[in-house]
């Protein structure tokens, strides 16, 4: 089953720029394997990977990708923490720093100014950090942007131009599936993203582990 679609052209251009050498045949397949496993025998891929700029850290908190200010901006999109569910597989992020970031986000971020998909993304981050209570807190966070109508639409607050927000629906389904079925390398596949204090009884079928 194909889980992700990545532009072969972009991969080849990226590697060529990072290694200053022409890409060889089969490089895209090697990148896909590396993307999922973190293991590669390709010198080109390894060189490109280790030439990536380090993630931006300030006071043991990961900061937003597009944040260029001298202080941390606690509004808008949560790129500082919502990338972790996908970057975790190739060990780009220190879990201690990511947990600090998640706690700071939940305590200080203007969560009334984010998007509907940010809450499930935060939940997946918390789940990967083995913090199921925080995962549920993020998933159920009381915010106008995290509102679901009886017809299933993820309304974005009072905005008349966004009575529905499909990325929120997709993220919610992905997060609940991951929290129920688990992910590669998780300690248990028995609803690892939900608390084990007896408040949740989770059953599922036909779900795959998140990579």
N, C-alpha and C positions, 0 to 999 in steps of 0.2 A: 504494500500500500504506500503510495507516494504521500508523504506528510508535508512537504514544503516545496515551493516553487521558487527557484533562485535563477536569475538571469545568468546564463553561461557567459555571455559577452561581458557582463560586469565583472564576473570572477576573473576572467582572463585578463581584462584591462587592469584590475586591481593587482594581480600577481605580477604582471609585466612591469607595472610602475614600481612595485616594492622590491623587485629583484633585479630590475634593469636587464632582463633577459627574456627572450621570446617564450611564451608558454608552450609546453610540450603536449602531445596527444594524451588524452586520458586525465588531464588535470582537473576537469570539472568533476569527474567521478571521485577522484581523490579528495577534492574539497568537500564534497557531500559526505564522504565517510568521516573526514576530519571534523566536520561540523557537528556530527552526531556523537562521535566517540572520543575526539581529542587526540587520536592516534594517527600518525602518518609517517610513511617512509620517504615522502617527497621532500627533498631539500628546498625546493622552491616554496612549498607551502609553509614549511617550518620557518624559513627566512622571513616570509611575508608576515606570518603570525607574530614572530618575536620583534618585528619592526613596528607593530601596531603601537600607537600612543597609549600610555597607561590611562586608566580611568581617572577622572578628576576627583580628588579627595580633599576635603577641607575640614579640619577639626574632627577627623575620624568619621566623617559623613560624606557619602558620595553625592556629588552635586550634579545638576542637570547638564545634559549634553550641550545645550545651547546657551548655558549661563556663562556670560563673560564678565559679570560684574564682580567687584571686590568682596561683596557680601552675598550670602545665600538668599535667593528669591523664593519665597514660600507660596507662590501662586502658579496658576496655569498647569501645563501638562507635567506629569510625574515621571519624566524619563529617568530621574535619579534612582527610582526603585522599581518601576514597572518593566524594565528590561531584564531583571534578574531571572524570571522564570525561563528565559530562553538562553541567556548567557551562562547560566550555571553549569550547563553540560560541558563547557570547555574551560571551566575553572578560571574565568577572568575576574571573578569577584571574591574578595575576602568576606566570609560569612559574618564575621564579627562586625565589620564595617557596615555590611548591608543591614544587619539587625539594628545597629545604631540608627541608620538612615530611616528604616521603617518606623521605629519608635518616634523619631523626631517628626516624621511626616504625619503620623496619626495624631501627634500632640500639637503641632504647630501649623501644619499646612492649611491653607484656605480651601477646605474640601467642598465648599459651596461654589468654587470657581473652577473645578476640574470637569472632566467628561465622564459620561456614564460607564465607559469601559475601564476607567482607572480603578474603580473599586474591586472588580474581579481580578484585575492585574495585581493589585496589592494583596489580595487574598492568596493568589498563587505564589507570590513572593514569600508571604508568611508561611505557607504550607511547606515550601522547599527549605525554609529555615527551621522546620520542626516546631513551629509555633501555631498549632491549630486553633487556639483560642483567638489569637490575633487574626487568623485567616477568616474566621466566622465574623469577628467584629468588623473587619473591612468589607466583607461581603454584604453585611446587613446594615452598613453605616447609614445613619439617618441624614440624608442630604437631598435637596431638590433634584440633583443630577442623578441620584440613585433611586428614582421613582419608577415603578412599573405599573402601568394601568391594567384594568381587568382584561383588556384585549391583548396584553403582552407587550405593548409598546413601552420602550424606555424613554419617557418624556424627559427633556432637558430643562427642568425648572419651568419658568414662566415664558420661555422663548416661544413665540408663535411660529418662528421659522423652523423649529425642531420639535414637532409633536411626537416624533419617533426618532430613535437613534439605534440603528441596527448593529453597529459595533458593540454597543452595550449588551445586546442580546447574545451575540456571538461570544463575547468575553465571559458572560455569566455561565453559559452552557459549558464552555471550555474549563472554567474554574471549578464548577461543581463536579464535572467529570473527572478532572485531575484529583480533586480532593477526595473523591470516592474511590477511584480505581488506583491512584498512586502514580508514580513516575519512576523512570529508570534510576535505580540506586536507592530508592526509599527503603526505610527499615521494615515496612509492612505494606501489604496491599489491602488491608482491612480498613478502609476509609481513613488513611493516614492524615488527611487534611481536616478531620473533624475531632473535637475534643473527646477524650475517653472517660469523661466524668459521669457518663450515664445520661446526659441530656440529649444525646443524638443517637438514633438507631438508623443506620444507613444500609441499604441494600441496593445492588445494581447488577446489571448483566450486559454483556456485549460491549463493554468499554475497554479500550486499550490503554496501556500505560502511556503517560506523557513522556516523550524522549527526554 
